[in-house]
Amino acid sequence: MSHATCSAVTPSNQSLIDGEVYVPGLPSEYVTRKYGVAPEDVAKLASAENPHGASPLAVKAVAEAQSRLSLYPDWTAAALREAIGEKYGFDPEGVVCGSGETEVISMVIRAFAGPDEPVLMHSPCFPLYRIYSNCEGRAPVFSPMGKDFDPDVDRYIDTMHKVKPRIAFMTNPHNPSGRLMSEAEVRAVCDAAGGDTLLALDEAYVHYSSAEFGLDLLREYDNLIVLRTMSKAFGLAGLRVGFGISANPALIRPLRLIKPTWNMGQLQIAGAIAGINDDEHVDRAVATIREMRPYVMSGVDGIDGFRAVPGSEANFFLTEILAPELDSTKVFNELLRRGVIVKDGSDIPQLGSRYLRVDVNLKKHMDRFLWALGDISY
């Protein structure tokens, strides 16, 4: 019996064949291997990681949880949902956990938008909103930002009225610019949304900002979900923990049903339960970022041919390339040679070749970045 040599099986849509792929920040090992820079000297400024590493409480809890590796975890991560609910004052039934916030984003898109239905986001935005929408056969719709990435909420609301999206993403602080929407602006979007639009407020970087209102809004808007990660301020990027939270459990139940059954392992659950209460570690990271952010941004402004885009309240900022003979890819590669890893704006669609996204980190890494950037400008 002969077997066919060419399968007729194809993915459900074209984006799963030739679609966009997310480009993460390079690892330090790449620079050490290619350019010979000592690992401790590499300034890794492209992944928004915690400058002080992982929560010590989480590290201890993960070590203790290893005795449970042979056991299936609770499929809803109930103990973690209870810890999150207790931390922020919400019913655990209003919490869903994911293997990183990115998994929760994918669940939200799959659960609340049907094929070809619109999903609204800013332009530029965190690429995975668009990538997941395309891969699921949904229709991403973009609302352009204003000068220096002002959120231009009036235009966003106008677009919302025109397309009537099933999901509207707001990122606060915004990625990749770090710009913040005020409470009044977020409320304006919530008030303008139709009852059949899910509002997804992504607060991945909120700890580093002055925005303390997001969770409070959940009690006022029953079509709002807040998305958070433990990768940044808690320092658990390698553990992969994120969550969605709402005061309306009816928004959470579909996500729990659609998620992979055991998407959270024993180590993730144990580490996150300990980490969510490690206020000392979070406060230390926040203090470092708030001290170093104006330091490095003012330093960039002092280098010919470059400008720090103002207004960031995240643990990163955009550097604009003013020198006409340079572009983001050339500067990115020249920084690599000098032991500095940043994000090339050309790898962030809709951002373009005149920008770099740069993490805020320890002073020694900020000083290396400023030295390297100044070295390129001459």
N, C-alpha and C positions, 0 to 999 in steps of 0.2 A: 504494500500500500504506500503510495507516494504522499509526501507532505508538501504543502505549499511553501514556497520560499519567500513570498512577499505577503505580509499580513495586511488585511483590509481594515483592521481595527484602528480607529483614530480617536484622539481625545475629543471631549465634548465641545471645545471651541478653540479657535485659532491661537488664542493667547497661551494655551498650554503647549503649543508647538514652537512658536517663535516669539513669545512674549518677553516683556522686560524682566530682568533679574535684579534683585536687590544687591547693591554693592556695599559690603560692610567695610569698616576700617581695617587696615592691614595690621597684622600682629607684629610685635617688637622683634620677634625672631627673624622676620624677613629682612629688616634693616641690618641686624647684626650679621646675618649670613651674607648679604649682598654687599654691604659697605663697610663691614668690620667695626661698627660702632659697638662699644661694650654695652651689654644689655641694660645695665644700671644707668647708662647715660642716654638711652633712647627716650625721647619725649613722645609718648604715645598719646596723641591729642585728636583722635578721630572716632572714638567709640563712647564718649561721655561717661566713662567709668569713674567710680569713686576714687579720689586721690589717696584715700587711706585704706583701701582694700575692703575686705568683707567684714560685716558685723562680727565681732568676737563672740557674741552670744550665739549667733547662727552657726559659726564654725564649731563651737563646742556641742551644740545640739545635733549637728550633722554627724559628728563622731560618735555620739551616744546612740544615734538611731541606726547605726550599722548592724546592730544585732537583730533588727527587724527586716533585713533585706530579703529574707525568704518568704515574707508575708505580703499578701496583697494589701494595699492601703484602702481606706474608705474611698469609694468611687467618686464621692462628691467633695472630698477633702474637708469633711465636716468640722474637724478640730481646728483647721486653719480658718475656715469660714467663721467659726465662732470667735476666734481670736481677732479677726479683722472686724467683725461686728461689734465686739466689745471695745476695741480700740477707738472706733469712730462713731459708736452709738447707733448702730443699725441692726435690724433683725438679720441673723445669718441666712435666712431664706432669701434675702435680697443681695446675696453675694455669690459670685461664681468665680472659680479660680482657673487659671490657665498656665501652660508651660511658657511663661513669659506673657507680657501684655499683648505681644503680637498674635498669640494664639487666640486671645479673647477678641481682638479686632477681627480676625478671620471668622470667628463664630458669629459675631454681631452681623457682619455682612451677609453671611449665609442664611441666618435666621430671619432677618428683617427686611431684606430686599430680594425680590424675585428676579427671574431672568429678564434682562433688558431694562430693569427699573433703575431710576437715577439715584446715585449716591453723591452727595454734595461735599466738596472739600475746597480749601484754599489752593491757590497756585502761586508759589510752590507749596508742597506739603510733604509730610512723612511719606516716602514712596510706597509703603505697604498698603496704605488706603487704596491707592490706585491699582497696585499690582494684584491684591486680593480681589478687588472689584472686577478687574478684567478676567482673572482666572476663573471666577465664579459666573462669568457671563452677565454681570451687572453693568451699568452704564455710569462710569465716573463723570461728574460734571464739575467744572473748575470755576472758582470765583477769584479773579486776579486781586493781588494785594496792591497797596498804594506805594508811595515813595518810601524808601527805606523799610519796606515790608510792613507798612501800616496795615492792620487787618481790614480796613475799609468795610466796616460792618454794614453800612448802608447798601453798598453794592452786593454784599453777601446776602442780605435780606431780599434785595430785588431779585437776585438769581433764585433764591428759595421760592419766592412767589411765582416765578415764571415756570420753574421745572417741577415744583411740588415733589421734592425728593422723599424717598422712603427712609433714608438715613442722612443726617447732616453732621459731619465731623467738625468739631472745634478743637484746636490744639492749643493749650494754654499752660505754660508758655509755648509759643509756636516753634516748630522744628521745620526748617533749619535756622531761623533768624533769632529765636529767643524772645521775640516781641510778645507783649502781654495784652490780652483783651481785658478791659476793665470789667468790674461787676456789672456796671450799667450796660456795657456792650453785650455781655453774655446774656443778661436778662432780656435785652432787646431781641436777640435771636430767638430765645426761648418763647417770648411772647408772640413773635411773628410766625412761629412754626405752626403748621396745621396739626391737628390731633393725631393724624396718621403718620407723622414724621417722627422717627426716633432720633433724639438728640444725643450724640455721643461726645462727651467732654473729656478729651484725652489730657490727663494731668501727669504725664510721665515725669515732668521736670518741676512740678509745682513746689517742691520743698525749697528750691533755690530762689523762689520768687516772693513777691509780696501778696500773691493771690491766696487768700484763705477762705474764700467764699464758696468754692465749688461744691463741696459736700453739703453745705447748708441749703443750696438750691434744690437738692434732691427732694426735700420735704415740701417744696412748692410746685414742682413740675413732675407729673407722673409719667411723662414720656422722655425723661432724662436718665441717662446712665453715665456714671463717671468711671473712667478707665485709669488704672494706676499700675505701676511696675515697682518691683523690689530690686531692679537691676542697678538703679542709679544711687540715690541717697543711702540706701541700705547696703549697697556694695555686693549684691548677690547676682550679678549678671551671669556668672557661670552656673548658677543653680537653676535658673529659668523659672521665675515666679512672677505672675501678674494677676490682676483681678479686676472684675467689673462689679460695681455696687450701685444699687438703686433702692429708693424707698418703696418702689412698686415691684413686689415679687413676681408679678405677671410678666415683667420684662426679663427676669432672670431665668424663669423656668424653661423657656425655649432654648436658652443657651446651655443649660445643664443637660437637656435632652440631646442636643446636637453635638456636644463635645465628645472627643474620644473617651471611652468609658473610664479607663484608668490613666488619665493624662497627667496626674500628679503622683510622683513616687514618694516613698517613705522619707527619703532625705530632703526632698523639696518641702514637704509638709512640715517636718520637724525644724528645718532651718528657718523657714519663713515664720513659723509661730514664735520662735525666739527672736528673730530679726525685727519683726513688726513692733516689738516693744523696746528695741535698743535705741532709745532716744539720745543717749550720750553719743553714740556713733554717728547718728544722723546729724546731730547738732554740730559735731566736729567737722563733718564734710561741708555742711552749709556755711559755717564760719570761714573755712578756707576759700570756698568759692566766692563768697561775698567780699572777702579781702582781696583776692587775686583778680577778680573780674575788672574792676576799674584800673588796677595796676597794669595789666597786660593790654587792655584796650587803649589806654592813654599812651602806652609804649608804641603800639602800632601806629597811632596817629602821628607820632614823631618820626616815622620812617618815610622817606621820600618814595612816592609811587604806590603807597598803600593807605587804606583808611579803615578803621573799625566802624562797622555799621552800628549806630547808636541804638540803645533801648533794650538790649538783651537782659532778661531776668532768668536765664537758664544757666547751665554749667557749660555753655559754649557760646560763641558769637560768630558773626560773619566778618571776614576780612575782605574788603573790596580791593581789587587790583586796578589801580589808576594808570599805571605805566603802560602806554600803548604797545610797547614791544613785548610785553609779558601777557600770558594768559594763565588760567588756573592750573592746567595740566603741566605747563612748564615750571611754574612755581612749586607745585606739588612735588615734582620729581627732583627739583633742586633742593627742596627741604629734606626729602628722603636721604639724599647724599650727605646731608649735614646732621642726620640722626633725628629728624623730626617727622612725625606722621600726622597729617591732617586729612580732611576730606576734600577731595577735588570737586568743586562745584559742577563740573561737567558730568559727574557721576550721579548728580541729583537732578533729574529731569525737571525742566521749567525754572531751574536756578541759573544755569549757564556758566560760561567760561570766564566770568569776571569776579568770581567769588570763591573763597575757601571757608569751610566751616572748621573752627578751631576750638578745642576743648579748653576750659579753664581748669588748671591743675596746680600742683605744688610750685612754689616760686622757682626752684631750680629748673623745672621744665618750661615755665614761662620765660625765664631768662634765656634758655637755649633757643626757644622759638624766636624771641626778639632778636637775638644775635644772628640766627640763621636768616631771618627775613631781611635784616639790615645788610647782611653779607651779599644777598642776592641783588639788592637794589643798587649796588655799586658796580 
